[in-house]
Amino acid sequence: MKKHNFSAGPCVLPQEVLLKASGAVMDLNNSGLSLIEISHRSKDFVEIMDTARNLVLELLGLKDKGYQALFLQGGASLEFLMVAYNLLETKAGYLNTGTWSAKAIKEANMFGEIVEVGSSKDENYNYIPKGYTIPEGLDYLHLTSNNTIFGTQIKKFPKTDAPLVCDMSSDIFSRQLDFSQFDIIYAGAQKNMGPAGTTLVVVKEDVLGKVSRQIPSMLDYKVHIAKESMFNTPPVFAVYTSMLTLEWLKNLGGIAAIEEINEKKAQLLYSEVDLNPLFEGFAKNEDRSTMNATFNLTDEKLKESFDSMWKEAGINGLNGHRSVGGYRASMYNALSLESVGVLVEVMSELERKA
Ligand SMILES: *Cc1c(COP(=O)(O)O)cnc(C)c1O
């Protein structure tokens, strides 16, 4: 039986995407060849890369607005470094909202002065700082839109003259935003777009070319743009499967349609967390993520029975990250409302039995 997969990443993908991807591994488009045994320079693969890059810009509403979409490697973790390498000349601002922001700050520190414009570390990152001031003269301001581990999400983005860089690894394509307010968006594919192995980078071209340092080719966004995301051999399976997920999303009605479903899923789960006296949420209500819901039992003694109940119900990946404890339900685009319903049913069953 297929499980209800609440894993934080890599995570659930649409069933039809898995079917098509596995078919292409055996035979791509009746070519008599596997997707993973053809040249990345072949017409078939170049078309896949072009389609994937175009779909990204189309879904984000960034077509013909000076943006380029790239499928790179090294994970979002390499982008922590690449962003600074390409953009940081003297000083950059970072909003510290969790483990991933802190890691981004650590890397950027090697390239210039980092101003932490705000931080929620004082309360183990259970909220998004607000009302902070952004200093003048930043080379860029870096944000993490969704904090995968702590279950918080930025609802309102700051206005600034500085270029805006955003790590959207765990909520890209999940909600409607004015994506043109960002100059660089990056996201590891394995949370809301595809399998592990590729990182999406969406970059506004006019933000590049302003630093004085030399940039090694593989770390240079301009090189990857000039080579249409094929400077070196791209991760063909990850790019193809991401393309399939983007097509799935487009056919569903795009980000507007998925946002509606994501809202329903989050409402269903959070209302159970709030109404059921056996559970309490971790993140502050107004900053709760629609993608990753963090919560705990109010009575630790119930852990054993709750754990066996959700496992029994075919649920996978509900354990919280070690830095938060408790539980984390990741409700990415491909997770169905029905799966959330199964979890909520287990939670209320626990209350009935207790
Ligand atoms: C998972 C995650 C990362 C790290 O991604 P990798 O692809 O493993 O490097 C970075 N930022 C956020 C917000 C994440 O959720």
Ligand as a Chemical Component Dictionary entry (heavy atoms), coordinates in Angstrom:
data_LIG
# 
_chem_comp.id                   LIG 
_chem_comp.type                 NON-POLYMER 
_chem_comp.pdbx_formal_charge   0 
_chem_comp.three_letter_code    LIG 
# 
loop_
_chem_comp_atom.comp_id 
_chem_comp_atom.atom_id 
_chem_comp_atom.alt_atom_id 
_chem_comp_atom.type_symbol 
_chem_comp_atom.charge 
_chem_comp_atom.model_Cartn_x 
_chem_comp_atom.model_Cartn_y 
_chem_comp_atom.model_Cartn_z 
_chem_comp_atom.pdbx_ordinal 
LIG C1 C1 C 0 16.608 21.514 2.808  1  
LIG C2 C2 C 0 16.929 22.933 2.814  2  
LIG C3 C3 C 0 18.205 23.417 2.466  3  
LIG C4 C4 C 0 19.359 22.501 2.114  4  
LIG O1 O1 O 0 19.171 21.933 0.884  5  
LIG P1 P1 P 0 20.290 20.980 0.221  6  
LIG O2 O2 O 0 19.739 20.809 -1.146 7  
LIG O3 O3 O 0 20.321 19.726 1.030  8  
LIG O4 O4 O 0 21.585 21.685 0.256  9  
LIG C5 C5 C 0 18.403 24.780 2.456  10 
LIG N1 N1 N 0 17.420 25.626 2.777  11 
LIG C6 C6 C 0 16.189 25.209 3.132  12 
LIG C7 C7 C 0 15.137 26.225 3.473  13 
LIG C8 C8 C 0 15.902 23.859 3.157  14 
LIG O5 O5 O 0 14.681 23.443 3.497  15 
# 
loop_
_chem_comp_bond.comp_id 
_chem_comp_bond.atom_id_1 
_chem_comp_bond.atom_id_2 
_chem_comp_bond.value_order 
_chem_comp_bond.pdbx_ordinal 
LIG C1 C2 SING 1  
LIG C2 C3 SING 2  
LIG C2 C8 DOUB 3  
LIG C3 C4 SING 4  
LIG C3 C5 DOUB 5  
LIG C4 O1 SING 6  
LIG O1 P1 SING 7  
LIG P1 O2 DOUB 8  
LIG P1 O3 SING 9  
LIG P1 O4 SING 10 
LIG C5 N1 SING 11 
LIG N1 C6 DOUB 12 
LIG C6 C7 SING 13 
LIG C6 C8 SING 14 
LIG C8 O5 SING 15 
# 
